[in-house]
């Protein structure tokens, strides 16, 4: 039951942050959405920040699973690059509530060392995967990878600021792959 309740709290955190568009949500509101008591939420996670970190770890696990699945289908360096873009904006990764969670996480990482570390790990892995895929194609792999990672993060932020209800994943994927085509010429 503990694992089921924790998952419910993590999912409710993502959902409530997405609904409100910020961290202006209480542990009590999250617990109510998950169908558990706020005391139980505090028992499992200790704080709202710990709950958000758990939610971001779940989002990053899902991204990692999607990335591995997409990369397994790729048989060329360009295919790997497209796979990374597809994983970044595919499945649950570009839903409005996940975008809101990311935006909240970026802000949290400015003040919380654990969040900052988790963000650095994600950014390092993204740039590392992009660099690996770019090396056979260019002598400027590190710079292009860093810019591509920034573009991916920027598209998340742009979507959050525009505030459309349904993000256009295909347009985001196309924007990233178009940039890579230009950068590789």
C-alpha positions in Angstrom: 0.0 0.0 0.0 2.9 2.4 0.7 4.1 2.3 -2.9 0.6 2.8 -4.2 0.0 5.8 -1.9 3.4 7.3 -2.8 2.6 7.0 -6.5 -0.8 8.5 -5.9 0.9 11.5 -4.1 3.5 11.9 -6.8 0.8 11.9 -9.5 -1.4 14.3 -7.5 1.6 16.6 -7.1 2.1 16.8 -10.8 -1.6 17.2 -11.4 -2.1 19.9 -8.7 0.9 21.9 -9.8 -0.3 21.7 -13.4 -3.8 22.8 -12.4 -2.4 25.8 -10.5 0.6 26.5 -12.7 2.9 27.0 -9.7 4.0 25.7 -6.3 1.1 27.6 -4.7 -0.4 24.3 -3.6 -0.4 22.8 -0.1 0.5 19.3 0.9 -3.0 19.1 2.2 -4.4 19.9 -1.3 -2.1 17.3 -2.9 -3.0 14.7 -0.3 -6.7 15.3 -0.8 -6.3 14.9 -4.6 -4.4 11.7 -3.9 -7.1 10.4 -1.5 -4.8 10.3 1.5 -4.4 12.4 4.7 -1.9 15.2 4.8 -0.3 13.5 7.8 0.4 10.5 5.7 1.9 12.7 2.9 4.1 14.3 5.5 5.0 10.9 6.9 6.1 9.6 3.4 7.8 12.7 2.1 8.4 15.1 5.0 7.8 18.3 3.0 6.3 19.8 -0.1 9.8 20.2 -1.6 10.5 16.5 -1.1 7.2 15.7 -2.7 8.1 17.8 -5.7 11.5 16.2 -6.0 9.8 12.8 -6.0 7.5 14.0 -8.7 10.4 15.2 -10.8 12.2 11.9 -10.3 9.1 10.2 -11.6 9.0 12.5 -14.6 12.7 11.9 -15.3 12.2 8.2 -15.0 9.5 8.3 -17.5 11.6 10.5 -19.8 14.5 8.0 -19.4 12.2 5.1 -20.3 10.9 7.0 -23.4 14.4 8.0 -24.4 15.7 4.4 -24.2 12.8 3.1 -26.2 13.2 5.8 -28.9 17.0 5.3 -29.0 16.6 1.5 -29.4 14.7 2.2 -32.7 17.4 4.5 -34.0 20.2 3.1 -36.3 22.0 6.2 -37.3 23.4 9.2 -35.4 20.7 11.5 -37.0 18.1 8.9 -36.0 19.4 9.1 -32.4 19.1 12.9 -32.4 15.5 12.6 -33.6 14.9 10.0 -31.0 16.0 12.3 -28.2 13.8 15.1 -29.5 10.8 12.6 -29.7 11.4 11.4 -26.2 11.7 15.0 -24.9 8.3 16.0 -26.3 6.5 12.6 -26.6 4.2 10.7 -24.4 3.5 12.2 -21.1 6.6 14.4 -21.2 5.0 17.4 -22.9 1.6 17.4 -21.2 0.6 20.7 -19.6 0.8 19.4 -16.0 4.3 18.0 -16.7 5.4 21.3 -18.3 4.1 23.2 -15.2 6.0 20.8 -13.0 9.2 21.4 -15.0 8.8 25.2 -14.7 8.3 24.9 -10.9 11.3 22.6 -10.7 13.5 25.1 -12.5 12.6 27.7 -10.0 13.0 25.3 -7.1 16.5 24.4 -8.4 17.6 28.0 -7.8 17.2 27.7 -4.0 17.3 24.0 -3.2 20.6 22.0 -3.5 18.9 18.7 -4.0 16.8 20.1 -6.8 19.8 21.8 -8.3 21.7 18.5 -8.3 18.8 16.6 -9.9 18.6 19.3 -12.6 22.4 19.1 -13.2 22.1 15.3 -13.6 19.3 15.6 -16.1 21.1 18.3 -18.1 24.4 16.4 -18.1 22.7 13.2 -19.4 20.8 15.1 -22.1 23.9 16.9 -23.3 25.9 13.7 -23.1 23.4 11.8 -25.2 23.2 14.6 -27.7 27.0 14.9 -27.9 27.4 11.2 -28.4 25.0 11.3 -31.3 26.6 14.4 -32.8 30.3 13.3 -32.7 30.2 11.2 -35.9 28.5 14.2 -37.7 30.5 17.2 -36.6 33.6 18.5 -35.0 31.4 20.9 -33.0 29.4 18.3 -31.1 29.7 19.8 -27.6 28.5 23.3 -28.7 25.6 22.0 -30.8 24.6 19.6 -28.0 24.5 22.4 -25.4 22.5 24.6 -27.7 20.1 21.8 -28.5 19.6 21.1 -24.8 18.9 24.8 -24.2 16.4 24.8 -27.1 14.6 21.8 -25.6 14.3 23.5 -22.2 13.4 26.8 -23.9 10.5 25.1 -25.7 9.1 23.9 -22.4 9.4 27.4 -21.0 7.9 28.9 -24.1 4.9 26.6 -23.9 4.3 27.4 -20.3 4.4 31.2 -21.0 2.1 30.9 -24.0 -0.3 28.9 -21.9 -2.0 26.8 -24.6 -3.9 23.9 -23.2 -2.4 21.3 -25.5 1.3 21.6 -26.3 2.2 20.9 -29.9 4.7 18.1 -29.5 5.2 17.6 -33.3 6.0 21.3 -33.8 8.5 21.2 -30.9 10.2 18.1 -32.3 10.3 19.7 -35.8 11.9 22.9 -34.3 14.6 20.8 -32.6 15.4 18.7 -35.7 15.3 21.8 -38.0 17.9 23.5 -35.8 20.0 20.3 -35.8 19.9 20.2 -39.6 21.0 23.9 -39.9 23.7 23.4 -37.3 25.1 20.4 -39.0 25.4 22.1 -42.4 
